[in-house]
Amino acid sequence: MKYLWVGLLLWWAAAPQVGWAQSASPVGIWVDDVAESHIEIYRCGEKLCGRIVWLNQPQDSVTGRPKTDLRNPDPEKRSRPLLNLVVVQNLTYNASDDLWDGGEIYDPHNGHTYSCFLRLDRQDRLEIKGYIGFSMIGRSHYWSRVAK
């Protein structure tokens, strides 16, 4: 009987942590690590996607017009606005590694698209890593959740 109570006590102590891990989600609005933009991570079907929803400097300093995707390798896409541009696509939850991977991230600064994964570092901090080929060879950025 003593072991039953000890077991129940240990289970009860661990239960809130397990519930938090299962409810943690990157869905929401995040500020990038240089406070240049806010990215909304949202569900797109069974996957996660992300779009730019705020820019620190939304207008081009030369033209005064909204910033566009000037460095896109496709000339037809260079006139599309950066605001609401989908920059993260097709991320699937990987339970064994506790991250969202298999997707892509587009960098409008250079017009390149990279493989990527997302991992919640804490409930209010998100690691996003873009890479080519192997995730060990890439660059991580840490975004902070925007307070509501």
Residue pairs with C-beta under 8 A, 6 or more apart in sequence:
20 123
21 98
24 120
24 123
25 120
26 41
26 48
26 100
26 118
26 120
26 126
27 41
27 42
27 43
27 48
28 40
28 41
28 145
28 146
29 38
29 39
29 40
29 41
29 53
29 54
29 145
29 146
30 38
30 39
30 40
30 41
30 126
30 143
30 144
30 145
30 146
31 37
31 38
31 143
31 144
31 146
32 38
32 39
32 141
32 143
33 141
33 142
33 143
33 144
35 56
36 55
36 56
36 57
37 52
37 54
37 55
37 56
38 52
38 53
38 54
38 146
39 50
39 51
39 52
39 53
39 87
39 88
39 143
40 50
40 51
40 53
41 48
41 49
41 50
41 88
41 118
41 126
42 48
42 49
42 50
42 51
43 49
44 89
46 92
47 89
47 90
47 91
47 92
47 103
48 88
48 91
48 92
48 93
48 100
48 103
48 118
49 86
49 88
49 89
49 90
49 91
50 86
50 87
50 88
50 89
50 105
51 84
51 85
51 86
51 87
51 88
52 82
52 83
52 84
52 85
52 87
52 108
53 83
53 84
54 83
55 67
55 82
55 83
57 67
58 66
58 67
58 82
58 83
59 65
59 66
59 67
60 66
60 67
60 68
66 81
66 82
66 83
67 81
67 82
67 83
68 78
68 79
68 80
68 81
68 82
69 77
69 78
69 79
69 80
69 81
69 82
69 85
69 108
69 111
70 78
71 78
71 108
71 109
71 110
71 111
72 78
72 80
72 108
72 111
73 111
82 108
85 106
85 108
86 106
87 105
87 106
87 107
87 108
88 103
88 104
88 105
88 106
88 116
88 118
88 128
89 103
89 104
89 106
90 102
90 103
90 104
91 100
91 101
91 102
91 103
91 116
91 117
91 118
92 100
92 101
92 102
92 103
93 99
93 100
94 100
94 101
94 102
94 117
98 119
99 117
99 118
99 119
100 117
100 118
100 119
101 116
101 117
101 118
101 135
102 117
103 115
103 116
103 117
103 118
104 113
104 114
104 115
104 116
105 113
105 114
105 116
105 128
105 130
106 112
106 113
106 114
107 113
107 114
107 130
114 130
114 131
114 132
114 138
115 130
115 131
115 132
115 133
115 135
115 138
116 128
116 129
116 130
116 131
117 128
117 129
117 135
118 126
118 127
118 128
119 126
119 127
119 129
120 126
120 127
121 127
121 142
123 145
124 144
124 145
125 142
125 143
125 144
125 145
126 142
126 143
126 144
126 145
127 140
127 141
127 142
128 140
128 141
128 142
128 143
129 135
129 138
129 139
129 140
129 141
130 138
130 139
130 141
131 137
131 138
131 139
132 138
